[in-house]
């Protein structure tokens, strides 16, 4: 029971329903607009209670309700059925709409830092829990550009990969200056203050892992269920901050939502508007298209192979299968410990996922 970022708002259609899968739950997202021009996002199960047709193939009406494409049943943002066109009159329609089974499960939503968040539990208790805890957002990401992809690999290997920086000079050989001969053994990789908690996660601290990161100091903060904030501080004062969310869609499908941010060197004046604009364009084109997609494809090749081997060996724990013997393996070990000691070994999937 936690808030999950499911998509940058800019990626969503505002004039029609959006299908989406979270933790194996088939959801439909849509937007309604108030009289004052304010917008509200809604998330419900993607199945009409009438005959189980997907509501995501329906349409959003001017009053903000969602109409099922199959037989025209309409639903408000709280999941209640408000119209049954084939009813013989108001009395029969009221009777059908009043049935508890005619409502569709609705989930709390919130918009923070340009992302749409969903709390994937329904009912009064879920609403209270959602209201009691805000989505975890990293200060400084307001107004940033998000990039989202859906990767055909699981949540576990996806998050594990991001706590394993030492793979970069080997797996990503040929991109930028990554090369095996530039790799450096990591001297330090440990949990800050030794603290690992179920709800608070952990913070890892480490040094460089290749010639390009020599002398660098890094932190990787994991906030459950899916936030990883990585901060690199270089000897020349440059600071690179990457915010990543790994959102579990299904057992072998993970939504990656990423923001790559850069700060100027210490003592340097902020960039002017033109320089800032050019820099932002170059960053978007290079890192999000060439760099990002090539990196991801290399990672996916390794992770898909990992999952296939792990799946072929059921009943064996990660500790029995992995041989972790160097400082560079600390991030993987800490994440797996958190996963098994505090999170039941993995995401709690919806039935049939």
C-alpha positions as CSV (number, residue, x, y, z in Angstrom):
1,X,0.0,0.0,0.0
2,X,1.9,2.9,-1.3
3,X,1.9,5.7,-3.9
4,X,3.3,4.8,-7.3
5,X,4.1,7.2,-10.1
6,X,2.5,5.7,-13.2
7,X,3.2,8.3,-15.9
8,X,4.3,11.8,-16.7
9,X,1.1,13.8,-17.2
10,X,2.4,15.0,-20.5
11,X,2.4,11.4,-21.8
12,X,-1.3,10.9,-21.1
13,X,-4.2,11.7,-23.4
14,X,-6.4,14.3,-21.9
15,X,-9.4,13.8,-24.1
16,X,-9.8,10.1,-23.9
17,X,-9.1,7.1,-21.5
18,X,-5.6,5.8,-21.0
19,X,-5.1,2.1,-20.3
20,X,-2.3,1.2,-17.9
21,X,-1.1,-1.8,-15.8
22,X,0.2,-1.5,-12.3
23,X,1.1,-4.5,-10.1
24,X,-0.9,-6.7,-12.5
25,X,-4.0,-4.5,-12.1
26,X,-5.5,-3.3,-15.4
27,X,-6.4,0.3,-14.8
28,X,-7.9,3.1,-16.9
29,X,-7.0,6.7,-16.3
30,X,-8.9,9.7,-17.4
31,X,-9.2,13.4,-16.8
32,X,-12.2,15.6,-15.9
33,X,-12.3,19.3,-15.9
34,X,-14.2,21.5,-13.3
35,X,-16.2,24.6,-14.1
36,X,-13.2,26.7,-12.9
37,X,-10.9,25.0,-15.4
38,X,-9.2,22.9,-12.8
39,X,-8.4,19.3,-13.8
40,X,-8.7,16.1,-11.9
41,X,-7.3,12.7,-12.8
42,X,-9.2,9.5,-12.1
43,X,-8.1,5.9,-11.9
44,X,-10.4,2.9,-11.9
45,X,-10.3,-0.8,-12.7
46,X,-10.4,-1.2,-16.5
47,X,-13.4,-3.5,-16.6
48,X,-17.1,-2.4,-16.9
49,X,-19.1,-4.3,-14.2
50,X,-21.9,-4.9,-16.8
51,X,-20.1,-7.4,-19.1
52,X,-16.4,-6.8,-18.2
53,X,-15.5,-4.9,-21.4
54,X,-12.5,-2.7,-21.0
55,X,-13.5,0.8,-20.1
56,X,-10.3,2.1,-21.7
57,X,-11.9,1.7,-25.1
58,X,-14.7,4.0,-24.0
59,X,-14.9,7.8,-24.1
60,X,-14.8,10.7,-21.7
61,X,-18.0,12.8,-21.8
62,X,-18.2,16.6,-21.3
63,X,-19.5,16.1,-17.7
64,X,-16.3,14.2,-16.8
65,X,-17.9,10.7,-16.7
66,X,-16.4,7.7,-18.5
67,X,-18.8,6.0,-20.9
68,X,-18.3,2.3,-21.7
69,X,-18.1,1.7,-25.4
70,X,-19.9,-1.6,-25.2
71,X,-23.4,-0.6,-23.8
72,X,-23.0,3.0,-22.7
73,X,-22.9,2.6,-19.0
74,X,-21.4,5.7,-17.4
75,X,-19.1,6.1,-14.4
76,X,-18.1,9.0,-12.3
77,X,-14.5,9.4,-11.0
78,X,-15.3,7.7,-7.7
79,X,-16.3,4.6,-9.6
80,X,-20.1,4.9,-9.2
81,X,-22.4,3.9,-12.1
82,X,-24.4,7.0,-12.9
83,X,-26.2,6.0,-16.1
84,X,-27.6,2.8,-17.7
85,X,-29.0,3.8,-21.2
86,X,-30.9,0.6,-21.7
87,X,-32.9,0.9,-18.4
88,X,-36.6,1.2,-19.0
89,X,-36.8,4.3,-16.8
90,X,-35.4,6.2,-13.9
91,X,-36.6,3.6,-11.4
92,X,-34.9,0.7,-13.1
93,X,-31.8,2.8,-13.7
94,X,-31.6,3.8,-10.1
95,X,-32.0,0.2,-9.0
96,X,-29.1,-0.9,-11.2
97,X,-26.9,2.0,-10.3
98,X,-27.6,1.4,-6.6
99,X,-26.2,-2.1,-6.7
100,X,-22.8,-2.3,-5.1
101,X,-21.7,-4.6,-7.9
102,X,-22.5,-2.0,-10.5
103,X,-19.6,0.3,-9.2
104,X,-16.1,-0.1,-10.5
105,X,-13.1,0.0,-8.1
106,X,-11.6,3.5,-7.9
107,X,-8.1,4.4,-6.7
108,X,-6.8,7.6,-5.2
109,X,-4.7,9.8,-7.5
110,X,-2.4,12.8,-7.2
111,X,-0.3,14.9,-9.4
112,X,3.2,15.9,-8.1
113,X,6.2,17.3,-10.1
114,X,4.5,16.6,-13.4
115,X,3.8,12.9,-12.6
116,X,0.5,11.2,-12.1
117,X,0.5,9.0,-9.0
118,X,-1.9,6.2,-8.1
119,X,-2.5,4.5,-4.8
120,X,-3.5,1.0,-6.0
121,X,-6.0,0.1,-3.2
122,X,-9.7,0.8,-3.2
123,X,-12.2,1.6,-0.5
124,X,-12.6,4.0,2.4
125,X,-9.5,2.6,4.2
126,X,-7.4,3.0,1.1
127,X,-8.5,6.6,0.8
128,X,-7.6,7.3,4.4
129,X,-4.2,5.7,4.0
130,X,-3.5,7.6,0.8
131,X,-4.4,10.9,2.4
132,X,-2.1,10.1,5.4
133,X,1.0,9.7,3.2
134,X,2.2,12.0,0.4
135,X,3.9,10.5,-2.7
136,X,7.7,10.6,-2.3
137,X,9.1,13.3,-4.5
138,X,12.7,14.5,-4.7
139,X,13.2,18.3,-4.1
140,X,14.5,20.0,-7.2
141,X,12.6,17.9,-9.8
142,X,9.8,20.5,-10.2
143,X,9.3,21.6,-13.7
144,X,11.7,18.9,-15.1
145,X,11.3,16.9,-18.2
146,X,10.6,13.2,-17.6
147,X,11.3,10.3,-20.0
148,X,9.3,7.1,-19.8
149,X,9.7,3.7,-21.3
150,X,8.2,0.3,-20.6
151,X,10.9,-2.4,-20.3
152,X,10.1,-6.1,-20.8
153,X,11.9,-7.2,-17.6
154,X,10.9,-7.5,-14.0
155,X,11.0,-5.0,-11.2
156,X,13.6,-7.0,-9.2
157,X,16.3,-7.1,-11.8
158,X,15.5,-3.5,-12.9
159,X,16.1,-2.0,-9.5
160,X,19.0,-4.3,-8.8
161,X,20.7,-3.1,-12.0
162,X,20.7,0.5,-10.9
163,X,22.5,-0.4,-7.6
164,X,25.3,-2.0,-9.7
165,X,27.4,0.8,-11.2
166,X,30.4,-1.4,-11.8
167,X,28.8,-3.1,-14.8
168,X,29.0,0.1,-16.8
169,X,32.6,-0.2,-18.2
170,X,31.9,-3.7,-19.3
171,X,28.3,-3.9,-20.5
172,X,28.3,-0.4,-22.0
173,X,31.7,-0.7,-23.7
174,X,31.6,1.5,-26.8
175,X,29.3,4.2,-25.4
176,X,31.0,7.4,-24.4
177,X,34.3,6.4,-22.8
178,X,33.2,3.2,-21.2
179,X,35.7,0.4,-21.7
180,X,36.9,-2.6,-19.7
181,X,40.4,-1.3,-19.5
182,X,39.2,1.8,-17.8
183,X,37.4,-0.1,-15.0
184,X,38.5,0.5,-11.4
185,X,37.9,-1.8,-8.4
186,X,35.5,0.0,-6.0
187,X,37.1,0.6,-2.6
188,X,34.0,1.7,-0.8
189,X,30.3,0.8,-1.2
190,X,28.2,0.6,1.9
191,X,24.9,1.6,3.5
192,X,25.0,5.0,5.1
193,X,24.8,4.6,8.9
194,X,24.0,0.9,8.4
195,X,20.3,1.7,8.3
196,X,17.8,-0.4,6.2
197,X,14.1,0.0,6.9
198,X,10.9,-1.4,5.3
199,X,9.3,2.0,4.6
200,X,12.4,4.3,4.6
201,X,14.6,2.1,2.4
202,X,18.3,2.9,2.5
203,X,21.1,5.2,1.3
204,X,24.2,3.7,-0.3
205,X,27.5,5.6,-0.5
206,X,30.3,4.7,-2.9
207,X,33.3,5.9,-4.8
208,X,34.3,5.7,-8.5
209,X,34.2,2.6,-10.6
210,X,36.2,3.6,-13.7
211,X,38.7,6.2,-14.9
212,X,35.8,8.7,-15.6
213,X,34.5,8.5,-12.1
214,X,37.8,8.4,-10.2
215,X,37.7,10.6,-7.2
216,X,33.9,10.9,-7.4
217,X,31.7,10.6,-4.3
218,X,28.2,9.1,-4.9
219,X,25.0,8.4,-3.0
220,X,22.1,6.2,-4.1
221,X,18.9,6.7,-2.1
222,X,16.2,4.0,-2.4
223,X,12.8,5.1,-1.1
224,X,10.2,2.2,-1.4
225,X,8.6,1.1,-3.4
226,X,10.3,2.5,-6.5
227,X,12.4,5.7,-6.1
228,X,16.1,5.8,-6.7
229,X,17.9,9.2,-6.4
230,X,21.5,9.0,-7.5
231,X,23.9,12.0,-6.9
232,X,27.4,12.1,-8.2
233,X,29.8,14.7,-6.9
234,X,32.9,15.1,-9.0
235,X,36.3,16.4,-7.8
236,X,35.9,19.6,-10.0
237,X,32.6,20.4,-8.2
238,X,30.2,19.2,-10.8
239,X,27.1,17.6,-9.4
240,X,25.0,15.1,-11.4
241,X,21.6,14.1,-10.1
242,X,19.5,11.3,-11.7
243,X,16.0,10.6,-10.5
244,X,14.6,7.2,-11.5
245,X,11.4,5.4,-10.7
246,X,10.9,1.7,-11.4
247,X,7.2,1.0,-11.5
248,X,6.2,-2.7,-11.5
249,X,3.6,-3.3,-14.2
250,X,3.7,-7.1,-14.4
251,X,6.0,-9.9,-13.4
252,X,8.1,-9.3,-16.5
253,X,7.3,-5.6,-17.3
254,X,8.6,-2.5,-15.6
255,X,7.8,1.2,-16.3
256,X,11.0,3.3,-16.2
257,X,10.4,7.0,-15.4
258,X,13.6,9.0,-15.5
259,X,14.9,12.5,-15.1
260,X,18.6,13.3,-15.8
261,X,19.6,16.6,-14.1
262,X,22.9,18.5,-14.1
263,X,24.1,21.4,-11.9
264,X,26.9,23.8,-12.9
265,X,30.3,23.6,-11.4
266,X,30.8,25.3,-8.0
267,X,31.7,29.0,-8.4
268,X,30.4,29.3,-11.9
269,X,27.6,31.6,-12.8
270,X,24.3,30.2,-13.9
271,X,23.9,29.8,-17.6
272,X,22.2,32.5,-19.6
273,X,18.8,31.8,-21.2
274,X,20.3,31.0,-24.6
275,X,23.0,28.8,-23.3
276,X,20.5,27.1,-20.9
277,X,18.1,26.4,-23.8
278,X,20.8,25.0,-26.0
279,X,22.1,22.9,-23.2
280,X,18.6,21.5,-22.4
281,X,18.0,20.7,-26.1
282,X,21.3,18.9,-26.4
283,X,20.7,17.0,-23.1
284,X,17.2,15.9,-24.3
285,X,18.3,14.8,-27.8
286,X,21.6,13.1,-26.8
287,X,20.9,11.6,-23.4
288,X,17.2,10.6,-23.8
289,X,17.5,9.3,-27.4
290,X,20.9,8.0,-28.3
291,X,22.5,7.5,-24.9
292,X,19.4,6.4,-23.1
293,X,18.1,4.0,-25.6
294,X,21.4,2.3,-26.4
295,X,22.2,2.0,-22.7
296,X,18.8,0.5,-22.0
297,X,19.0,-2.0,-24.8
298,X,22.4,-3.2,-23.4
299,X,20.9,-3.5,-19.9
300,X,17.8,-5.3,-21.2
301,X,19.9,-7.9,-23.0
302,X,21.7,-8.8,-19.7
303,X,18.6,-8.6,-17.5
304,X,16.4,-10.7,-19.8
305,X,19.1,-13.4,-19.7
306,X,19.2,-13.1,-16.0
307,X,15.5,-13.6,-15.6
308,X,15.5,-16.7,-17.8
309,X,18.2,-18.4,-15.8
310,X,16.6,-17.4,-12.4
311,X,13.2,-18.7,-13.6
312,X,14.8,-22.0,-14.6
313,X,16.0,-22.6,-11.0
314,X,12.8,-22.3,-8.9
315,X,13.1,-22.8,-5.1
316,X,16.6,-21.3,-4.9
317,X,17.1,-18.0,-3.1
318,X,19.2,-15.2,-4.6
319,X,21.8,-15.9,-1.9
320,X,22.1,-19.5,-3.2
321,X,22.4,-18.4,-6.8
322,X,24.5,-15.2,-6.7
323,X,28.3,-15.2,-5.9
324,X,28.8,-11.8,-4.3
325,X,32.4,-11.3,-3.2
326,X,33.6,-7.8,-3.8
327,X,32.8,-4.3,-2.6
328,X,31.1,-3.6,-5.9
329,X,28.4,-6.1,-5.1
330,X,27.2,-4.3,-2.0
331,X,24.4,-2.4,-3.7
332,X,22.9,-5.6,-5.1
333,X,23.2,-7.4,-1.8
334,X,21.6,-4.6,0.2
335,X,18.6,-4.3,-2.2
336,X,18.0,-8.0,-2.2
337,X,18.1,-8.0,1.6
338,X,15.6,-5.2,1.7
339,X,13.4,-7.0,-0.8
340,X,13.3,-10.3,1.1
341,X,13.4,-9.0,4.7
342,X,11.0,-6.1,4.3
343,X,9.0,-6.6,1.1
344,X,8.0,-10.3,1.0
345,X,10.6,-11.1,-1.7
346,X,8.9,-9.1,-4.5
347,X,5.8,-7.1,-5.6
348,X,2.4,-8.4,-4.6
349,X,0.8,-9.0,-7.9
350,X,-2.9,-9.0,-8.7
351,X,-4.5,-12.4,-9.1
352,X,-3.7,-13.8,-12.5
353,X,-0.8,-11.5,-13.3
